[in-house]
Amino acid sequence: MSEYKMTRLGDVCAFQGGVNIDRSLLNEDGTEGVPVILHSDIEKGQASTYYTGDYSKEQLVHDGEYLVSLTDRLSIEPWNGEDALFSHHFCRLCPDTEQLNPLYMAYALSYIFSKLEDDENAGLLEDDVSIDDLQETVIPLPSLKEQELIADVLRNAYDLMNLQFEQLDKSEDLVAARFTELFGQVDVNDRAWEVKPLGALTERLKSRSLLAKDRVPGEYPYYDSIDIVDSVDEYLFDEDLLLVAKVGSILTSGDAPIAKAVHGKIWASDLVHVLRINPDAGVIPEYLEMVINSLDITSSLRGGVMPKLPKSSLNELPIPIPPMELQLEYKGFLGTIDEQCEKTAQRITETSQICHSLNQRYFESAMSYE
């Protein structure tokens, strides 16, 4: 039983539906019309599509106001951008600030929505959600002062987790900067080191996919492309190797790495090239990983909708060969950063658990209220 009274959201919050957009009146050049918010615009806080149809000023959402997505994935997000229209796929929440703190409302609904997403039997999510559904949603309603305190606790907890994620991002930037310091711009070989084709430095090993139904859970990572997607009870390889993506949109994303150095017992699917480095190659996996991820492989790809990096093209990739002492210095530096990142990842897990526990404490009563 909740220590706070429960209330219908419709009793403490007004709702405004979005505009029925005539798609023939949309444009992306921004020369005329008013910005209109699409799902992809929420996180970046900037609308890239414009509407030249009729609307009223009351239908504009303002910076800091909250929108609920009624289709796709049920969610509540603040709009952090210029005044813009929002379509009928959203509704705007206008809390009565004498009864309901807006940030408290957002945290409460985020928790309730996430629980509904997790509940396969939640009838609310079988179809698109309506404003009527939202009005009937029940939330705990402590005093306004208590709401402010709860919102402040959660805001600080989530801020801490965001800083930890930012630390991981900065670690990646640091590794890239250190690599460039040691090896220069390897894509143009500005240090004028000897260059050899990748095929002269490595041996390609045969990998094999396991269907999901044939995988027995175990301790060994199962790589599909260069990502771990499962753990299985057997392994194909037990050595220092380099994995390079063979097929898929990862090859054309431009931002995602396509190569990864791995060590020890693993299973790799046939969606990835598995490379063993020759003993006399003069390169180590960690160095090769960064080099390949630095190269523009566009001209090496084949296929249209589903791009592929064939063995022949992979073997031709040009690899500068720097002194081994520099590579080992980089490997040692990378090991130190990896240790720090593992600790940060553990702290993120712990902070996430704290956030979940706090949300349960504050809002779980809404899930069992009748």
HELIX and SHEET records of a PDB file:
HELIX    1   1 LEU A    9  ASP A   11  5                                   3    
HELIX    2   2 ARG A   23  LEU A   25  5                                   3    
HELIX    3   3 HIS A   39  ASP A   41  5                                   3    
HELIX    4   4 LYS A   57  GLN A   59  5                                   3    
HELIX    5   5 PRO A  102  ASP A  118  1                                  17    
HELIX    6   6 GLY A  123  LEU A  125  5                                   3    
HELIX    7   7 ILE A  131  GLN A  135  1                                   5    
HELIX    8   8 LEU A  144  PHE A  183  1                                  40    
HELIX    9   9 LEU A  198  LEU A  201  1                                   4    
HELIX   10  10 ALA A  212  ASP A  214  5                                   3    
HELIX   11  11 SER A  249  LEU A  251  5                                   3    
HELIX   12  12 PRO A  285  SER A  294  1                                  10    
HELIX   13  13 THR A  298  SER A  300  5                                   3    
HELIX   14  14 LYS A  311  ASN A  315  1                                   5    
HELIX   15  15 MET A  324  PHE A  363  1                                  40    
HELIX   16  16 SER A  365  SER A  368  1                                   4    
SHEET    1   A 2 LYS A   5  ARG A   8  0                                        
SHEET    2   A 2 VAL A 138  LEU A 141 -1                                        
SHEET    1   B 4 CYS A  13  GLY A  17  0                                        
SHEET    2   B 4 PHE A  90  PRO A  95 -1                                        
SHEET    3   B 4 TYR A  66  SER A  69 -1                                        
SHEET    4   B 4 SER A  75  PRO A  78 -1                                        
SHEET    1   C 5 LEU A  26  ASN A  27  0                                        
SHEET    2   C 5 THR A  49  TYR A  51 -1                                        
SHEET    3   C 5 VAL A  34  ILE A  37 -1                                        
SHEET    4   C 5 ALA A  84  PHE A  86  1                                        
SHEET    5   C 5 LEU A  60  VAL A  61 -1                                        
SHEET    1   D 2 VAL A 195  PRO A 197  0                                        
SHEET    2   D 2 PRO A 318  PRO A 320 -1                                        
SHEET    1   E 4 THR A 202  LEU A 205  0                                        
SHEET    2   E 4 VAL A 272  ILE A 277 -1                                        
SHEET    3   E 4 LEU A 241  ALA A 245 -1                                        
SHEET    4   E 4 ALA A 259  VAL A 262 -1                                        
SHEET    1   F 4 ASP A 227  VAL A 232  0                                        
SHEET    2   F 4 PRO A 217  ASP A 224 -1                                        
SHEET    3   F 4 LYS A 265  ALA A 268  1                                        
SHEET    4   F 4 PHE A 237  ASP A 238 -1                                        
END                                                                             
